[in-house]
Amino acid sequence: MNKKVTAHLALLGANIFYGAGFTVAKLVMPRLIQPIGFILIRAGVVTLLFWLSFFGGSKFRTKIDPKDFKLLLMGGLFGVALNQMFFFLGLNLTYPIHAALIMMSTPLLITIISIFMLKEKISVTKGFGLILGVSGAVLLMSAGKEITITGNSALGDFFIFTNAASYAVYLVMIKPMMKRYRPIIVIRWVFLFGFLMVVPFGYNQFAAIHWAAFTFKDYLCVGFIVICVTFFTYLWNIYGLHILSPSVAGAYIYMQPIFAAFISVIFAGEKLTWIKLVATVLIFSGVYLVNFGFKRKRNEMEAAMMPE
């Protein structure tokens, strides 16, 4: 099979998995596993799997420059610990569709952060796009009873938004490391540091898990989140970035809400309201305006986006 076709299939598969993860995670959380305990399982298993690459030969044993460890440590904080903890805390309180749509704010947040960190100039078109996109996210977080499931739904949406902001900081900060080292080497260090940061917060919830209460279906759900939504999505995104242009790879993240909405409506009985549709249009329009005609440098950074 043609390498480009394989790369497209890899990116498509990664985003289908990620879109499904919004609904699948809620099948066992918080019924059987509390959010931070789930993150401890997810980060721990995937860290181990990534570090197996160390035995893949000398090319996977590149020595890290001591001055780069500070950046890797910050990557673990923003890219794994804060990112994943806020995501699961938020998903525990809100709709899968909400979470998927608010995650669409990530490219917009990257732009905002880059304006300050990289001193990028902002055009009128991009500025208008930012306003549209953020308005869509705010609409989801504050629209009222029509889109809430509990009194904490708005808090859950805010946690998801914080998750997106944390991941945006991580992408802007860690991208240069991807050019100095193999991506999988960077990711395994980021996950190791992130896992160590999660342990103090997630150990009690992990220890409280009553594994005897799990059915075979529950184990499948946990396995799907850990292996498919985390491990394979990271690997497949890396593969796609090696074959395709960064702009093409980055565009696939915009399909996640479509997959998430379809899966949650079919399997979780979630309803599409007019507020959600308006918010979707605002976010998609904002993302399009911000990204259309972007400099290649900006496209390369956004294309590095991988699932939390």
C-alpha positions as CSV (number, residue, x, y, z in Angstrom):
1,M,0.0,0.0,0.0
2,N,1.2,3.5,-0.8
3,K,2.9,5.2,2.2
4,K,0.7,8.4,1.8
5,V,-2.4,6.3,1.9
6,T,-1.2,4.4,4.9
7,A,-0.4,7.7,6.6
8,H,-3.8,9.1,5.9
9,L,-5.4,5.9,7.3
10,A,-3.2,6.2,10.4
11,L,-4.3,9.8,11.1
12,L,-7.9,8.9,10.4
13,G,-7.8,5.9,12.7
14,A,-6.1,8.0,15.5
15,N,-8.9,10.6,15.4
16,I,-11.7,8.0,15.2
17,F,-10.2,6.4,18.3
18,Y,-9.9,9.8,20.1
19,G,-13.5,10.8,19.1
20,A,-14.8,7.4,20.5
21,G,-12.8,7.9,23.7
22,F,-15.1,10.8,24.8
23,T,-18.0,8.4,25.1
24,V,-16.2,5.1,26.1
25,A,-14.4,6.7,29.1
26,K,-17.8,7.7,30.6
27,L,-19.0,4.1,30.5
28,V,-16.7,3.3,33.4
29,M,-16.0,6.8,34.9
30,P,-17.0,7.5,37.7
31,R,-19.0,4.4,38.1
32,L,-16.0,2.2,38.6
33,I,-12.9,4.4,38.3
34,Q,-12.5,8.0,39.5
35,P,-10.9,10.4,37.0
36,I,-7.4,10.8,38.5
37,G,-7.1,7.1,39.2
38,F,-8.0,6.5,35.6
39,I,-5.2,8.9,34.5
40,L,-2.7,7.0,36.7
41,I,-3.6,3.8,34.8
42,R,-3.5,5.5,31.5
43,A,-0.2,7.3,32.0
44,G,1.5,4.4,33.8
45,V,0.8,1.8,31.2
46,V,1.6,4.0,28.2
47,T,4.8,5.2,29.8
48,L,5.9,1.6,30.0
49,L,4.9,0.9,26.5
50,F,6.8,3.9,25.1
51,W,9.9,3.0,27.1
52,L,10.0,-0.4,25.4
53,S,11.3,1.5,22.4
54,F,14.6,1.8,24.4
55,F,15.3,-1.8,23.4
56,G,14.8,-1.0,19.7
57,G,18.4,-0.2,19.0
58,S,21.0,2.6,19.4
59,K,18.9,5.1,17.4
60,F,16.3,5.0,20.2
61,R,18.9,5.6,22.9
62,T,19.9,9.1,22.1
63,K,21.4,10.9,25.0
64,I,19.4,13.9,26.2
65,D,21.3,17.2,26.6
66,P,21.1,18.1,30.3
67,K,19.7,21.6,29.5
68,D,16.7,20.0,27.7
69,F,15.5,18.1,30.8
70,K,13.9,21.2,32.1
71,L,11.8,21.5,29.0
72,L,10.9,17.8,29.1
73,L,9.8,18.2,32.7
74,M,7.6,21.1,31.8
75,G,6.3,19.0,28.9
76,G,5.3,16.3,31.4
77,L,3.5,18.9,33.5
78,F,1.5,20.6,30.7
79,G,1.3,17.8,28.2
80,V,0.4,14.9,30.5
81,A,-0.3,15.7,34.1
82,L,-2.4,18.9,33.9
83,N,-3.6,18.1,30.5
84,Q,-5.0,14.6,31.2
85,M,-6.1,15.3,34.8
86,F,-8.2,18.3,33.8
87,F,-9.6,16.4,30.7
88,F,-10.9,13.5,32.7
89,L,-12.1,15.7,35.6
90,G,-14.0,17.7,33.0
91,L,-15.3,14.7,31.1
92,N,-16.6,13.3,34.3
93,L,-18.9,16.3,34.7
94,T,-20.0,17.2,31.2
95,Y,-21.2,15.8,27.9
96,P,-18.8,14.0,25.5
97,I,-20.0,16.4,22.7
98,H,-19.2,19.4,24.8
99,A,-15.7,18.0,25.5
100,A,-15.0,17.3,21.9
101,L,-16.2,20.8,20.7
102,I,-14.3,22.6,23.4
103,M,-11.1,20.7,22.5
104,M,-11.5,22.4,19.1
105,S,-10.4,25.6,20.9
106,T,-6.8,24.1,21.1
107,P,-5.7,25.6,17.7
108,L,-7.2,29.0,18.7
109,L,-5.4,28.9,22.1
110,I,-2.1,28.0,20.4
111,T,-2.5,31.2,18.3
112,I,-3.2,33.3,21.4
113,I,-0.2,31.8,23.3
114,S,2.1,32.2,20.2
115,I,1.2,35.9,20.0
116,F,2.7,36.4,23.4
117,M,5.5,33.7,23.4
118,L,6.6,33.9,19.8
119,K,5.7,37.6,19.2
120,E,3.6,36.7,16.2
121,K,1.5,39.4,14.6
122,I,-2.3,38.9,14.3
123,S,-4.3,39.9,11.3
124,V,-7.9,41.2,11.4
125,T,-9.1,37.9,9.9
126,K,-7.3,35.9,12.6
127,G,-8.6,38.2,15.3
128,F,-12.2,37.8,14.1
129,G,-11.6,34.0,14.0
130,L,-10.4,34.0,17.6
131,I,-13.5,35.9,18.7
132,L,-15.8,33.4,16.9
133,G,-14.0,30.4,18.2
134,V,-13.8,31.5,21.8
135,S,-17.4,32.6,21.7
136,G,-18.4,29.1,20.7
137,A,-16.5,27.6,23.6
138,V,-18.0,30.2,26.0
139,L,-21.5,29.4,24.7
140,L,-21.1,25.8,25.5
141,M,-19.8,26.6,29.0
142,S,-22.5,29.1,29.9
143,A,-25.7,28.4,27.9
144,G,-27.7,27.2,30.8
145,K,-30.2,24.4,31.5
146,E,-30.6,23.3,28.0
147,I,-27.1,21.9,27.8
148,T,-26.4,20.9,31.4
149,I,-26.6,17.5,32.9
150,T,-25.8,18.4,36.5
151,G,-25.1,21.6,38.5
152,N,-21.4,20.9,37.8
153,S,-21.7,20.7,34.0
154,A,-20.3,24.3,33.5
155,L,-17.4,23.4,35.8
156,G,-16.7,20.3,33.7
157,D,-16.7,22.5,30.5
158,F,-14.3,24.9,32.2
159,F,-12.0,22.0,33.1
160,I,-12.0,20.8,29.5
161,F,-11.1,24.3,28.4
162,T,-8.3,24.4,30.9
163,N,-7.1,21.1,29.5
164,A,-7.1,22.5,26.0
165,A,-5.1,25.6,27.2
166,S,-2.6,23.3,29.0
167,Y,-2.1,21.3,25.9
168,A,-1.7,24.4,23.7
169,V,1.1,25.6,26.0
170,Y,2.7,22.2,25.7
171,L,2.7,22.2,21.9
172,V,4.2,25.7,21.6
173,M,6.9,24.8,24.2
174,I,7.8,21.2,23.1
175,K,7.8,21.5,19.3
176,P,11.5,22.5,19.1
177,M,12.4,19.3,20.9
178,M,10.8,17.2,18.1
179,K,13.4,18.6,15.8
180,R,16.4,17.7,18.0
181,Y,15.3,14.2,19.0
182,R,13.2,11.4,17.6
183,P,9.5,12.1,18.5
184,I,9.1,8.8,20.4
185,I,12.2,9.7,22.5
186,V,10.6,13.0,23.4
187,I,7.2,11.5,24.1
188,R,8.6,8.7,26.4
189,W,10.4,11.3,28.6
190,V,7.4,13.6,28.7
191,F,5.1,10.6,29.7
192,L,7.6,9.5,32.4
193,F,7.7,12.9,34.0
194,G,4.0,13.3,33.6
195,F,3.3,9.9,35.2
196,L,5.5,10.8,38.2
197,M,3.5,14.0,38.7
198,V,0.2,12.2,38.6
199,V,1.1,9.5,41.1
200,P,0.6,11.7,44.3
201,F,-2.8,12.8,43.1
202,G,-4.1,9.5,41.6
203,Y,-2.7,6.8,43.9
204,N,-5.6,6.9,46.5
205,Q,-8.2,6.7,43.7
206,F,-6.3,3.9,42.0
207,A,-6.0,2.0,45.3
208,A,-9.7,2.4,45.9
209,I,-10.7,0.6,42.6
210,H,-12.7,-2.5,43.2
211,W,-11.5,-4.7,40.4
212,A,-13.9,-7.5,41.3
213,A,-16.8,-5.3,40.3
214,F,-15.6,-5.1,36.7
215,T,-17.3,-7.0,33.9
216,F,-15.5,-8.1,30.7
217,K,-17.1,-5.1,29.0
218,D,-15.7,-2.8,31.6
219,Y,-12.2,-4.2,31.1
220,L,-12.5,-3.7,27.4
221,C,-13.4,0.0,27.9
222,V,-10.4,0.6,30.1
223,G,-8.2,-1.3,27.6
224,F,-9.6,0.7,24.7
225,I,-8.8,4.1,26.4
226,V,-5.3,3.0,27.4
227,I,-4.2,1.2,24.3
228,C,-6.2,2.7,21.5
229,V,-7.0,6.2,22.7
230,T,-3.6,6.9,24.1
231,F,-0.8,4.5,22.9
232,F,-1.9,4.0,19.3
233,T,-3.1,7.5,18.7
234,Y,0.3,8.9,19.7
235,L,2.1,6.4,17.5
236,W,-0.1,6.9,14.5
237,N,0.1,10.7,14.7
238,I,3.9,10.4,14.8
239,Y,3.8,8.1,11.7
240,G,1.5,10.5,9.9
241,L,3.7,13.5,10.5
242,H,6.7,11.6,9.1
243,I,4.9,10.9,5.7
244,L,2.5,13.8,5.2
245,S,2.9,17.6,5.4
246,P,2.3,19.1,8.8
247,S,-0.7,21.1,7.6
248,V,-2.4,17.9,6.3
249,A,-1.8,16.0,9.5
250,G,-3.0,18.9,11.7
251,A,-6.3,19.2,9.8
252,Y,-7.4,15.8,11.1
253,I,-8.0,17.1,14.6
254,Y,-11.0,19.0,13.3
255,M,-12.8,15.8,12.6
256,Q,-12.8,14.7,16.2
257,P,-16.0,16.4,17.2
258,I,-17.8,14.8,14.2
259,F,-16.7,11.4,15.3
260,A,-17.5,12.1,19.0
261,A,-20.9,13.5,18.2
262,F,-21.9,10.6,16.0
263,I,-20.7,8.0,18.5
264,S,-22.3,9.7,21.5
265,V,-25.6,10.2,19.7
266,I,-25.8,6.5,18.6
267,F,-24.4,4.8,21.6
268,A,-25.0,7.2,24.5
269,G,-28.3,8.7,23.5
270,E,-27.0,12.2,23.6
271,K,-29.1,14.9,22.0
272,L,-28.1,17.6,19.6
273,T,-29.7,21.0,20.5
274,W,-29.7,24.2,18.6
275,I,-27.3,25.7,21.1
276,K,-24.8,23.0,20.4
277,L,-25.2,23.4,16.7
278,V,-24.6,27.2,16.9
279,A,-21.6,26.6,19.1
280,T,-20.2,24.1,16.6
281,V,-20.6,26.6,13.7
282,L,-18.9,29.3,15.7
283,I,-15.9,27.0,16.7
284,F,-15.5,25.6,13.2
285,S,-15.7,29.1,11.6
286,G,-13.2,30.5,14.1
287,V,-10.7,27.6,13.5
288,Y,-11.0,28.0,9.7
289,L,-10.4,31.8,9.8
290,V,-7.5,31.5,12.2
291,N,-5.8,28.7,10.2
292,F,-6.6,29.7,6.7
293,G,-3.5,31.2,5.1
294,F,-1.4,30.6,8.2
295,K,2.4,30.8,7.9
296,R,4.0,27.4,7.5
297,K,5.7,27.8,10.8
298,R,2.4,28.1,12.6
299,N,0.9,25.1,10.6
300,E,3.9,23.0,11.7
301,M,3.2,23.7,15.4
302,E,-0.5,23.0,15.2
303,A,0.2,19.8,13.2
304,A,2.1,18.4,16.1
305,M,-1.2,18.1,18.0
306,M,-1.7,14.7,19.4
307,P,-4.4,13.3,21.8
308,E,-4.2,14.1,25.6
